[in-house]
Structure formats: structure tokens, C-alpha cells
Amino acid sequence: MTTQTGKNRRRRRSDDLMTALHYQLEQVREDYGFDNIVLASEDGLTVAHSGNVWRAYLLAAFSAEFAGGSSDKPIEEVFAPYLQSREGSQVNLESFTSSVGHPVHLCAVSPMKSDRAEEGIRHARQGLIRIMGQAA
């Protein structure tokens, strides 16, 4: 594992795929103020996360369900009991195909509605795709 600082935009790096994914999500969570952020497999299993581990498992499962459009309720309503009792929390979900061809879901909880949340999801997605592409 290598740690770098200075002019490099990434503060931490790792040659290990899972550690690198975790570092990416941890940095995005810190930079964009997410409570939790998770990368989930197509079937709702946690691949990598930052934040509360149990909420990450739930987010991963919910992300697969909601990405498939199987619920007529907003994800915030269904996930509300698990949102640390913060009124106005926002759940952002984006599904995409990883650089190795696997469908994945990226899901994050913001403590309040924010335009920065969508920006954070985009930032995380770009980093995750880059990391997974390097590992392929």
C-alpha cells in the first residue's frame, strides 16, 4: 500500500482493488458530506462502502431493488427508519456498468437535500470506474 500527499489529488492509494475502492468512497463521503456511500453489486451485495457498515448493507440491498424499479415509493420513504433520524435526508442512487462489464449501483445518503450530492455521486462514479479499469 502506498500513501501519497502533496500535489496529487488523491491522498491515499492502494494497489489492492478493495482498499482502493474503499479509499475512493471514503474521500467522496468526506468531501461531499454524505452520511453513507456504498458500491453495490447488481444483486444488492456490498462491494465497498464508507460510513456505517449496517446502513451500507441496507443501502446496497435497497439500491438493487430500487434500480430495478420494483417499488412505487421513493427510496427515502422506504429507507427512512435507517437514516439516523434526520428529517430531510436524501438518498441518491445511480446504476452503471463497471469497466469490467458488471452492472453496479452507487448509493449515498446526504443529511439534507443538496445539489452537491449529485456532483458527489458523479465524482465517485468516475473514480470507481478508473480504479476498476486499472484492476482489469
N, C-alpha and C positions, 0 to 999 in steps of 0.2 A: 504494500500500500504506500502511496506517495502523497504527501501533503505539500501544497504549494500556496504561497501567498504573493503579494506584490501586485504587479500589473495584470496578472492573469485573472480573468473574470471569474473563474472557478476557484473557490477557496480550498476545496478538498477534491482529491481524485483517488480513484482506486482502479486497479486492473481487474478486480473481481466484479463481475456484472451486477450481482445483487447489491453489493456495497455501493457501487456507483449509482444505481437506481435510487437507493435509499438517500444518498447524499443529495442527488438532484431534487428529490421530493422535499427533503428537509430544508434545503436552501429556498425553494419556492414557497414553502409554508411560512418560513421566516420573513421573506421579502414581501409577500402579499397578504400576510395576516390571516392565513387560514387556520382554523382550529385543527382540522384533519385533512389529509390528502392521501389518496390511495390509487395505485395502479392495479387493476383487477383483470383477471383472465376473462375470456368470453363467457365462461360458466359461473363467474362470480367469486372466484377464489382470489385471495390477496396475493399479489406478486411482490409488491413493495409498498411501503407506506411511511408516513410521518405523522405523528400525533398519537392519540390514544389507540392502543392496539385493538381493543374490543370494538371501538367505534369503526376502526378501519375494516375489520372483518364484516361488520354490518353494512358499511358503505359499499364494500366490494359486492356483497350479495344483492343489495338493493340496486346497484348500478347495472348489474346484468338483467335484473327484472325490468327496470325502467328503460334501459336501452332497447329492449325488445318491444316496448310499447304495450306491455301486458297490463298496465294499470291505468285507470282513468282518473286517478287522484294525483295531485302534484307530489313530487318526491319529498318536498319539505313537510307536507302533511303526514305522510307515512313515517318519515324518519324523525318527526318532532319529538317523540319521547326520549330520543337518544342524543339530542342536540345540546346537552349541558344546560337545559332550561333557559336558553337565551331566546327571547322573543325577537322575531325579525331575522333569524338566521337564514342563510341562503345556501342551497346545495347546487353546485354546478357539476354537470355531467357531460363528458364528451367521449364518444367512441371513435376509434380509428383503427387502422390496420398497422401493426408494428412493422418495422423494417424487415423482419424475418417472415412476414406474411400472416401473422396471427392476429385475429381481432382482439382488441383490448379495450378497457374502459378506464377513463381517468375521472375521478370523482373527488370533489373537495367541498368542505363546509366552511363558509365565511360566517363570522359572528354577526354580520349585518349585510344588507344588500349593498353591493359595491360594483362599480364599473371595473375596478381593478381586478375583481375576481375572474372575469373572462380573460383579461390580459394575463393573469397568473396561470390559468389553465393552458392558454396558448404557449406561454413560456415553458411550462412543464412539459407539454407535449413535444415541443421542438427538442428539448434536452433529452427526453426519454428516447425519442426516435434516433437521435445522434448516438446515444450510448448503446442502444440495442444494435444499431447498424455497425458500430465498431466491434461488437462482440460476435457478429455473424461471420 
